[in-house]
Amino acid sequence: MKTIGLIGGMSWESSKLYYEFLNTKVKELFGGSHSATCVMVSVDFAEIERLTFKDDWDAIGALMKAAAQQLERAGADIILLCTNTIHLVSHYIYENVSIPFMHIATTTGESIQKAGLKKVALLGTKFTMEKDFYTKTLMNDFGLDILIPDTRDRQVVHDIIYNELVKGQFTNTSKQIIIEVIKELQKQGAQGVILGCTELPLLISKSDVDIPIFDTGKIHAHTAVEWSINK
């Protein structure tokens, strides 16, 4: 089994799930007391958040580069960035290490393709929904039609993520708001919904909506386990 490298802390609320996803998948495949071989570098999210709202993506990229190189020195065989939004600067990672980098949008696209869906909704931060670093992979590489909420709902979802979810706050009020946003996108033809923020599955589960959900963090982690075994 190869060693999976994780860049976490964005936020730690969802990064802790990556560790759980990796190990439960290995246990499912091998049974007994088997667990995943992995190493994590966890950054201070307060600094990342500050730079995000300053729109200083180059500074964030430099932090990701340093974390990735630390993972490589620690013996990682592959790198996962345990967040959707910060994939905006993923080139700072794969251009500066010699080991593979597994992009979360690619693993998500593969999962949607396997499910046979063509039109899916995307929820996440405004950066993930509005910039093209994520959607272009889904559209260009997998031929998917991506729906995003309207301007008002994008801001609502963004605010719930930054003001509540990354701080470990999960309320029924916010849950119902997100469900209503998903229902509106379903009316527009969404066959499934990408939870394109790794904290969103802490609030929304498959039992809450009538269409399939794609938990990007779980998909990402499980794909990494399969890679580590097959390699």
C-alpha positions in Angstrom: 0.0 0.0 0.0 1.4 3.4 -1.0 1.5 6.3 1.4 -1.2 8.9 0.9 -0.3 12.5 1.7 -2.9 15.0 2.9 -2.9 18.7 3.0 -5.5 19.5 5.7 -6.8 22.1 8.0 -9.2 23.8 5.5 -11.1 23.3 7.7 -10.1 20.7 10.3 -13.8 19.9 10.6 -13.7 18.2 7.3 -10.1 17.1 7.2 -10.7 14.8 10.1 -13.3 13.0 7.9 -10.6 12.3 5.3 -8.7 10.2 7.9 -11.9 8.4 8.7 -12.8 7.8 5.0 -9.3 6.5 4.3 -9.3 4.0 7.1 -12.9 2.8 6.8 -12.3 2.1 3.1 -9.1 0.1 3.8 -10.9 -1.8 6.5 -13.8 -2.5 4.1 -11.3 -3.8 1.5 -9.0 -5.8 3.8 -10.8 -6.4 7.0 -9.2 -7.2 10.3 -7.1 -4.5 11.8 -5.9 -3.0 8.6 -5.7 0.8 8.3 -4.5 3.4 5.8 -0.9 4.4 5.4 -1.0 8.2 5.3 0.7 11.4 6.4 -1.0 14.8 6.9 0.3 18.4 7.0 -2.4 20.6 8.5 -2.3 24.4 8.0 -3.8 27.2 10.0 -7.1 28.0 8.4 -7.3 31.5 9.8 -4.4 32.5 7.7 -5.8 30.9 4.6 -9.2 32.5 5.2 -7.5 35.9 5.7 -5.6 35.6 2.4 -8.7 34.3 0.6 -10.7 37.4 1.4 -7.7 39.6 0.5 -7.8 37.8 -2.9 -4.1 36.9 -2.4 -4.2 33.5 -4.1 -0.5 33.6 -4.8 0.3 33.7 -1.1 -2.1 30.8 -0.5 -0.4 28.9 -3.4 3.0 29.4 -1.7 1.6 27.9 1.5 0.2 24.9 -0.5 3.6 24.5 -2.2 5.4 24.4 1.1 2.9 21.9 2.5 3.2 19.6 -0.5 6.9 19.6 -0.4 6.8 18.8 3.3 4.6 15.8 2.4 7.0 14.6 -0.3 9.9 14.8 2.2 7.8 12.8 4.7 7.5 10.0 2.2 4.1 10.5 0.6 3.6 8.8 -2.7 0.6 10.9 -3.7 -0.9 14.2 -2.6 -4.5 15.1 -1.8 -5.6 18.6 -1.0 -8.5 18.2 1.5 -10.6 21.1 0.3 -12.4 22.1 -2.9 -11.9 25.8 -3.0 -8.1 25.8 -2.6 -7.8 23.7 -5.7 -7.9 27.1 -7.4 -4.1 27.1 -6.7 -3.4 23.4 -7.1 -0.9 24.2 -9.8 1.4 25.4 -7.0 1.4 21.8 -5.8 1.8 19.7 -8.9 4.3 22.0 -10.5 6.6 21.8 -7.5 6.6 18.1 -6.4 7.7 15.0 -8.3 4.9 12.8 -6.9 1.3 12.6 -8.3 -1.4 15.0 -7.3 -5.0 13.8 -7.3 -7.5 16.6 -8.2 -10.8 16.5 -6.3 -12.8 17.7 -9.4 -11.4 14.8 -11.4 -12.4 12.2 -8.9 -15.8 13.8 -8.6 -16.3 13.9 -12.3 -15.4 10.2 -12.6 -18.0 9.3 -9.9 -20.7 11.3 -11.7 -19.8 9.7 -15.0 -20.1 6.2 -13.4 -23.5 7.1 -12.1 -24.6 8.0 -15.7 -25.7 11.6 -14.9 -25.3 14.5 -17.3 -26.7 17.6 -15.5 -25.7 18.2 -12.0 -25.8 21.1 -9.5 -22.7 22.4 -7.8 -22.7 23.9 -4.3 -19.7 25.3 -2.5 -18.1 28.6 -1.8 -18.6 31.5 -4.2 -15.0 30.8 -5.4 -15.8 27.2 -6.3 -19.2 28.1 -7.9 -18.2 31.2 -9.8 -14.6 30.6 -10.9 -13.8 28.1 -13.6 -11.0 26.1 -12.0 -13.6 23.5 -10.9 -16.4 23.6 -13.5 -14.1 23.5 -16.5 -12.8 20.1 -15.4 -16.3 18.8 -15.0 -17.5 20.2 -18.3 -14.4 19.7 -20.5 -13.2 16.3 -19.2 -16.5 14.7 -18.5 -19.0 16.5 -20.6 -21.2 17.5 -17.7 -23.8 20.3 -17.7 -23.2 22.2 -14.4 -26.0 24.2 -12.7 -25.1 26.7 -9.9 -27.5 28.7 -7.7 -28.5 32.3 -8.6 -26.6 35.2 -7.2 -28.5 35.5 -3.9 -28.4 31.8 -3.2 -24.7 31.6 -4.0 -24.1 34.3 -1.3 -26.3 32.4 1.2 -24.5 29.1 0.7 -21.1 30.9 0.8 -22.0 32.6 4.1 -23.2 29.4 5.7 -19.9 27.8 4.9 -17.7 30.5 6.2 -19.7 31.8 9.1 -20.9 28.4 10.4 -19.6 25.1 8.9 -15.9 25.8 9.0 -16.4 26.8 12.7 -18.1 23.6 13.5 -21.6 25.1 13.7 -24.4 23.0 12.1 -27.9 24.3 12.5 -31.2 22.9 11.3 -32.1 26.4 9.9 -29.1 26.3 7.6 -29.8 22.7 6.7 -33.3 23.7 5.5 -31.9 26.6 3.5 -29.4 24.4 1.7 -32.2 21.8 1.0 -34.4 24.5 -0.5 -31.5 25.7 -2.7 -31.0 22.1 -3.9 -34.7 21.7 -4.6 -34.7 24.9 -6.8 -31.8 23.5 -8.8 -33.6 20.2 -9.1 -36.5 22.1 -10.7 -34.0 23.4 -13.2 -33.1 19.8 -14.2 -30.4 18.9 -11.8 -30.1 15.0 -11.7 -27.7 15.1 -8.8 -25.8 17.6 -6.6 -22.1 18.0 -5.9 -21.4 19.0 -2.4 -18.4 21.0 -3.5 -17.4 22.1 -0.1 -16.0 19.3 2.1 -18.0 20.7 5.1 -21.4 20.5 3.4 -21.8 16.7 3.9 -21.6 17.4 7.7 -24.9 19.3 7.2 -26.6 17.5 4.3 -27.0 13.8 3.8 -28.5 11.7 1.0 -31.7 11.2 3.0 -32.3 15.0 3.0 -32.9 15.3 -0.8 -34.5 13.4 -3.6 -31.5 13.3 -6.0 -28.1 11.7 -5.6 -25.5 13.7 -3.7 -21.7 13.5 -4.4 -19.7 13.9 -1.3 -16.5 15.2 -2.8 -14.2 14.5 0.2 -15.4 10.9 0.5 -15.0 10.3 -3.2 -11.6 11.9 -3.2 -10.4 9.8 -0.2 -11.8 6.5 -1.5 -10.2 7.0 -4.9 -6.9 7.6 -3.2 -7.2 4.3 -1.3 -7.9 2.5 -4.6 -4.8 4.2 -6.2 -2.6 3.3 -3.2 -3.5 -0.3 -3.4 -3.4 -0.7 -7.2 0.0 1.0 -7.4 
